Each structure stands twice: as structure tokens, then as C-alpha cells.
Amino acid sequence: MIHNRFIAGMMVLALTACSPEGMPKHMTPVSKQTQALMEQKGMDLRAPILMRIYKADARLEVWKKTRNGRYDILKTYDICRWSGDLGPKTREGDRQAPEGFYTITPKMMNPNSSYYLSFDTGFPNAYDRAYGRSGSNLMVHGDCSSRGCYAMTNDSVVEIYALARDAFDGGQKGFQLQLLPFRMTADNLYKYRRNNNIAFWKNLKEGSDHFEVSGMEPSVAVCAHRYVFDQIPFDANARFEPTGACPPAAIPESMQNAVAARIAQEAPVLARLDDKDDKKESSLLGNLLGSGKPEETYDSREKIIGALPASSPEALSLLPGVESGASKELRRIANLSDLPPPPAKVTGPIAPYFVPKDTPVATKPEPKPDAVKPTKVAKAKAADTATFLRGSQN
């Protein structure tokens, strides 16, 4: 009997030692600091939430409904790993983290996750299924390790989980998760206009605009293989079919006006999104890539880098170790030819926020004992190159 009581006592200790407070980690309360921030912003603990993730920034934002009925940002958390490239997940095993609009319900929360705590993103949703996309177990989770998911630190995921749990306890049936490639500004769309996903991202921007101009969670539906937002069908019995034609519908006038004002403000940039063969830029890049005599015009590293559009993939052609049409003369002028090549196949956000699909995050090799120490000039060149690389990715 004593032996059995001892075992039972040990089991209770094991179950209650899951957090510093002596309770299971999924029941950890929201920190007092975050609760104080809620009070400052006019938010109640159990008020509804909405989450936004930006791949390029490696950030997760938690928004919460205020007492005036509009959403305001509460906190931002760093994402320590996401895998793949900018762009949606299309098939099982492609190691892409998904993009789109998803709804997270209580049953998608996993307190017993192998990755500390987690919730499923809901991929594939109706939009994904309309395109035949496949994949499973795409999560936001802890443990800072990703294979197609969005991985957080354990401390971050505990609070994110708690915010969702409290919102569900307050009556929210499901919160919206907006998985976005980057902040959906006209300038960013222009920056990535050559990407094959630009049409998809323009569609995501519509939903992002609806949320940002109104401060209200947009209603999301899918028809004609695209997302539609805040649309009210004229026929109350009409249905949105992901692969069918969209039913006649209208957007509330106040929303129409607010979105129209934003579109008008961004019109000069948005009008240029389809102008992929900008003659001025093509001519400039042609000169830089050796079709002219760049050494006669672009006679310094500063002029070359200053002339390259940061959004152009050609801008990376000046980096050492990258196979491209850039002439040796350009490399010589830019003082880049004598620097070591970058790690192979590393693209996207700078490590540790990004895990490439084909290779692990590259680490700098330890110098050999007899290696010659780099000169001050070489260090300065390397620092300039790193600054240029970061500018090309922003």
C-alpha cells in the first residue's frame, strides 16, 4: 500500500512539474506584464484575437479586439525557424511553410505536442484544396525546429498558446491566422513583382487591406479559385464554391470606400506591377552585366551598387561565387572578386530565421591553425558585401 502511494505521489509530481508555477505548461497564465499591456490598450483578457505571420520578417503578431470593437496589435514575437522560400505550400514533402488565410479552432490546439506546445494552421484550406495542394501537420509550435512549420521559442509559444486559450474561454469559436509572405504594401509587391507568386500575393493583399483599413477581422470565402473578402451575396442562399463562379455579391459601402482610398494612395506603385520589362532598368542592367562597357561609366564599387535596384535578382549577380552573366571586370571594379564565396543555395531571410529546403543553415567554418588572418581591407570589403546582401533582401 505504501509502495503504491509512493508511485502515485511521484506521478502527481511529474504531472504538476510541467511549468515553474507547478501546473501543466498549456495552462500557464498570460504574464502579468502582458496583462498590464492589455489594460493599457483597452483589451480584456478573454477578448477575441487574430494572428498575423510575416515570413520575410520572421515575425508573429498577436492582435486583440479592444473595448471599442476594433483590433489592435498586442505583441510581436520572433519566429526562430521557418522552412522553404517565400510562396505557398503546394505539395506534401516540399518543406514549404504555408501562406493564406486560415481559421484556428480549439480542437486544433495541441497541449501534448512533441514540439512543446502547438496548434495546427489548418492547411490545406478551401483555397489550397481548389488547387489540389497537399500536406499535413503544418503547425505553429515550439522547440525552434521546422520542417515546413513556423517554429517559435518555447517561452513565446507558451504565451501565444495562453492568449488563444483565453480567447476561446471567452467564447471565440475560432481565430483568424493570416500567413503572409511579407508586409503587404505596394512597395513590397513591386519589390517582388518578378516572383511567380505575384498574382497570389496580390490576392492576399486584398484581405490584408480589408483588415488594416477597418481594424475588423475580414470574412473570408473562396470562389473562382481565389480569396474574396467581406462579400455579402445578393441571394441569402447563395454559396461560395472554391472552384465555381462567384455568386453576385457586394462589399459594404464603408469598406469599399476605405479600401478604395488605400488603392488610390498606392496607385502609382500598383500601376507598375505588370511592367516587368522596364526599359530603363533593363538598359541599366544590360550595361552592368557586360553588354556595354560598364568600366567606362560605372567606375567604382559605389556606383555599381548604387545603380542596382535592390529588388532585382540581378543585383545578387555581383556577389562572389554566384554564377551569372556579370563580367569579371564588374567584379574587379566592385572589389568583390577576392572575397570568399557565400554558402551554396542559401536564400531568403538571414539565418537563424530561415531553413533552406535543400541544405541546413550554413555555419562559418573554423579557421585552420596556419590560416592567414584577413587584412583590415579584406574585413572592410566583407562588411560592405554583407551590408549589400542585407539591402538586397529587404
Secondary structure as UniProt FT lines:
FT   HELIX           2..16
FT   TURN            20..21
FT   HELIX           25..27
FT   HELIX           32..40
FT   TURN            41..42
FT   TURN            45..46
FT   STRAND          49..54
FT   TURN            55..58
FT   STRAND          59..66
FT   TURN            67..68
FT   STRAND          71..78
FT   STRAND          81..83
FT   TURN            92..93
FT   STRAND          100..104
FT   HELIX           106..108
FT   STRAND          109..110
FT   TURN            111..112
FT   TURN            114..115
FT   STRAND          118..120
FT   HELIX           126..130
FT   TURN            131..132
FT   STRAND          139..141
FT   TURN            143..144
FT   STRAND          150..151
FT   HELIX           154..169
FT   TURN            170..171
FT   STRAND          175..180
FT   HELIX           186..191
FT   TURN            192..194
FT   TURN            196..197
FT   HELIX           198..214
FT   STRAND          220..223
FT   TURN            224..225
FT   STRAND          226..229
FT   STRAND          232..233
FT   TURN            236..237
FT   TURN            242..243
FT   STRAND          249..250
FT   HELIX           253..270
FT   TURN            271..274
FT   TURN            276..277
FT   HELIX           279..288
FT   TURN            289..290
FT   HELIX           294..297
FT   HELIX           301..307
FT   TURN            310..311
FT   HELIX           313..318
FT   TURN            320..321
FT   HELIX           328..333
FT   TURN            334..335
FT   TURN            337..338
FT   TURN            344..345
FT   TURN            351..352
FT   STRAND          354..355
FT   TURN            369..370
FT   HELIX           376..393
//
